[in-house]
Amino acid sequence: MIRGLPRGIRVGLAVACAGLLAACGSQRAAVTSPAPPAVTVPLGTSLVTAQGTWAIAVMGGSAASYNNFWQLFVRPAGASRWSLVTPQGVADNGGLVAAGASTSLVVGFRPSQSLAFSPLATSTNTGKNWTPGLVDAGLADTPGAIAVGPSGRTLALLQDGTIQAAPTASAAAAGQWALLTTRNALAASAPGRSCGLVSVQAVSFGPGKDPMAAGGCTRPGVAGVFTDTGGTWRSAGLVLPGKDTVQVLGLAATAGGNVALLAAGNSLLAAWWNGTRWTVSDPVAAGPVTAGTVRALGFGADGSAWLLLGGGRAEAIGGTGGSWQALPPVPPGTGTLAPGSNATGGGAYDALAVSGSKLTVWRLAQGAWAKVQLITVPIVYGSSS
């Protein structure tokens, strides 16, 4: 194992909430299309909290030989350099997922090899110290598998589509989880039947601190975004024009609502919700969106987001109503992007490029990538068990 490693997100469309429930909450049989192939998104990602900017990348070698080691890096708020802060003590070949609250970060380790559950680690000081925790099941293979609300309430999306909840961060750390819903129960609910829900990809919290779940639907134009209000799941009412089915690839909370990244037909889009209305971005043309189209995605501050696509292509967008902007082709080996301070679609980004045990940080400035840092990770190959 790596010494000191752990393991195991202009069509300015606004839709009113009332109309949403009428369109997506009807109990009449919905017109559906065949379920589209699931668009899986690798776990490499980045997110921003009050502590700083965090990035997850896989390093090392072959996954088949368990020589792939997932790493966590942080760039503290106000700093320009990254540090390796992967929690120690658990094999992390299965991947890492993370979620941030205002003053903490929670990291989950996906199962691999003989590990059948998901250890957790929480830090309140930019990864200098970690408090262990546990989910007594395997976390889903998606970047949106964990969410932490303003009160510390925590959600965990499991491999089988079950969503568990813990009332506080300390309860989550102590393994005190309770069933919130399952994929089958959500699909059988009125809004789930109406959209033809087939998968759950992400969990989050809405503007009213209500739990949220998002995934893929078979009804054309309807995005599977749901809120849990007092124990009743309702559609958040995100509807797109056209006849393409919609999959939610990522969902994150913002200061004023939520932002989602969507796949529909040959396009990728961002959508922002203020609790009442959705605003949808212009599309990014991506060809047929299938598994492998999106190499990584993530969210920044104030509703910004980014996409890493094939062929060195990257796109970024600012907050509500922003427009996608193509970034210069990313450096070879780039596994994830991370927004700079107050980054918007046209702002600064870092590209984290991997080659074996070496991580090279490239920074976008004046339209070009410049190498700013090299981190060597102490990987001990063949020692992951």
Buried (B, 14 or more C-beta within 10 A) or exposed (E): BBEEBBBBBEBEBEBEBEEBBEBBBBEEEBEBEEBBEBBBBBBBBBBBBEBBBBBBBBBBBEBEEBBBBBBBBBBBEEEEEBBBBBBBBBBBBBBBBBBBBEEBBBBBBBBBEEBEBBBBBBBBEBBEEBBEBBBEBBBBBBBBBBBBBEEBBBBBBBBEBBBBBBBBBBBBBEEBBEEBBBBEBBBEBBBBBBBBBBBBBBBBBBBEEBBBBBBBBBBBBBBBBBBBEEEEBBBBBBBBEEEBBBBBBBBBBBEBBBBBBBBBBBBBBBBBBBBBBBBBBBBBEBEEBBEEBBBBBBBBBBBBBBBBBEEBBBBBBBBBBBEBBEBBEBBEBBBBBBBBBEBBBBBBBBBBBBEBBBBBBBBBEEEEBEEBBEBEBEBBBEEBE
